[in-house]
Amino acid sequence: MSLSASARAHHTDTPSAPHVTPLVVPSTRTLAGRRPLVLVVMGVSGCGKSTLADALATALGWNRLEGDELHPKNNIDKMSAGIPLTDEDRFPWLQEIAARAQKWIAQGECGVITCSALKERYREILCAGTTQVCFIYLKGTREQIFPRLSQRKGHFMPTKMLDSQFNTLEEPGQHENMMELDVMASVPDLTKAVVKEINALPQ
């Protein structure tokens, strides 16, 4: 199939034009697939998942779910105490998020979910074997994200946990259904760019 407009611009050789990093870069798998029904906005804590998810859900008219709300109390207590979660802590939580996503898909509905989804095996759980889930990865460095996290109030993730999250992070690759976003871009610009990419895909 043909590439979307922004992807074509990204891949075209234009030596005379200055290089501009695109706000959103879909993976080759995403460009070769169909329009997703569920978006999972992912990345380390403090990257802006909730803000972007709200904007995308509003722009698309889709359902909205905050993944952190499904954490069991034991997980929240551990994170509040600065204790990193183990895979055993995360698996039931990920399975619950996946179940919500699959329910939307089974009902013919669409939705936007926030979830850190830091490891590839976590994303495999969230996909549940379907290609109708697309990860929206807010990519940034520790230096870019730390100031945002340090300014947040009333959240259970202490700033010292950010290093643990970066150590755990396995960035999604071209073989995954995902779009990579520039964490420093504005939410309105990112929202427009993601919606444009989604609408360019066949249903």
Steps between C-alpha positions, in 0.01 A plus 500: 500500500616860457658685790313774682582859413725562799678168457565575131648835596717328758635243254546726194850612405507882494866607538423867446247514784603519868440181700189523717424219743133403461276524804362150443677207334285188445676163489522302179251254648251778570534644149437155352193435714150626557351770718525401871201489732697551823789737565728437799688819588826373651830618647669565830326683782483875444518490119144634464297186431181615670495845342553363149250216554234750605566708189494198267182359650329838461623551142399150391182473710628173651471342846771584753661288774776592745702183544639604839147489642505122458810447714420292811564671835812292561662637183413860591640453851828364362542781246412764761776357719748519211510122451511397130229259390599149393363325193282294735352825634434633151358196319150497663477877444598468133254216450220713644583786261514255209158364598352850490651562155371168366153578633494824301617320187242222542227763533620690192613795708825697499702631791814667630687350797799622699753239608877521540539171303874517552598149385420321177350207690264745674390633164444144376260448793318824421465406131355158588595377153305766311630758253226744601703645790754771413757640746551877505852534640596834655876491459729724702818506706525504879616863478186593306254312719637542854396869536141407409487214750649710779221758457215250526287506813292225657637212291629179656815473283795671679762669282772255610309224320567662162846341471344160565249561223769595249700192600193284436399669174527293182414743222246363248648400165397502136349152534246633751179687427603842628561867435801678649434857620729788594433561869604866466232583242178667608196286580282673234765438233548137604125442510453635147793295370382173658141549380631571150703178499205295627263645239753421224479127579238280333208381713 
